């Protein structure tokens, strides 16, 4: 009974993690399928997630510096223009950093999904997507 519950739990976990992978299970033993999917999922964990260059502070500092320079050059009155430009640059630096993190996370998930698809195909399963 414990093995059966573990099997059902593993099956539901695998299905939720890789819901986008569609495999033709015609003539496939369900236990073998779950075992192979688990192994392929484990292999996909070896994919390296790309990290953005520099920390959050450096991205914000660069944005603030560029904004301050732009504010001062564009005719802002001395330090007030630089302060306004720095504030705008600060917001731009934070937004740009977050966008880059989201893009890298999506790329990482796509790479893991591709690894699982290739692994399942090499084990003889028919991956439909």
N, C-alpha and C positions, 0 to 999 in steps of 0.2 A: 504494500500500500504506500509506503514511504517513497519507494522508487517511482511509482506511478505519479504521485503528487510532485516529485522533483521533476519528472519528465514533463508534466503539464506546465509547471512553473517555468522551466527552461524554454519550452515551446512558446509560451506567451511572451516571455522576455525577448527572445530572438525575433518574434514577429513584430514586436513594437519597435525594436531597434532598427530593423531593416524592412520596414513596411513597403518600401519602394522597390524591393527586389521581387520579381515575379518569376517563380520556377514552376515548370510543368511537372507535376508530381505523379503523372500516370505511370503506374508500375513501380513506384518508389516506396521502399519500406520507410515508414515514418520515423522509426528510431534511427535508422542510418542517416536520414535527411537531417534530423535535429543534431546528431553528432557532427556531421560534416559542416553544417551551418555554424555550429559553435566553434569548430576548429578554424574555419575561414574567418569568423569574426575575431577570434584571438589573433590570427595573422594580421588582420587589418589594423590592429592596435599598434603595430610596428611602424605605421606611417608617421612621419614626423610632421608636427604642426609647425607651420611657419610663424615665426614671431616677427613683429614689426621692429624695425631698426630704431634703437633708442627707447628710452623710457617715456612715460607720460609727461614727466617734467620737461624733458628736452623738447618734445613736440610742442608743448604749451609755450616754452621759452622762445622757441624759434618763431612761433606765430605772434607772440607779443612783440618781439624785436622787429619783425617785418612790419607789423601794424604800427608800431611807434614811429618807425622811419617813414612809413607812408603818410602818417598823420602830420608829421613835422614838415615833410616835403610838400604836401598838398596845400600848404598855406594855413595850417592851423596856427594859432598864436602861441608860439614857443612851447612851453611845457604842457599847456592845456591840450594842444593838438597831439602831442606825443602821448599824453595819458589816454586820450580818446582812442587814438590809433592802437595803443597797447591793449586796451580793453577789447577792442574789436578783434585784434590779432589773437588774443588769449582765447576768445570764444571760437575763432576759426581753427586754432590749433587743437582744441579739445574735440571739436566736431570731426575734423580730419582724422584724428587718431582713432576715434570710435568707429568711423566708417571703415578704416583700414583693418581694424580688429574683426569687424563683422564679415568683411570680404575674405579674410584669411580663414576664419572659422568655417564659412561655407565651403571654401575650397578644400579644407581638411576633411570635412564630412563627405564631400563628393569623392575625394580620393579613397577614403575608407570604403565607400560603397562600391567603387570600381574594383578595388582589391577583392571584396567578397564576391562580386559577380564573376571575376576572372577565376577565382579559386573554385567556385561551384561549377563553372563550366569545365575546368580542367579535371574535375572529379566525375564528369560524365552527366551532369544535370543539364537540362535545357532551360537556360535563362531567357525569358521572353522579352525583357526590356533592357 
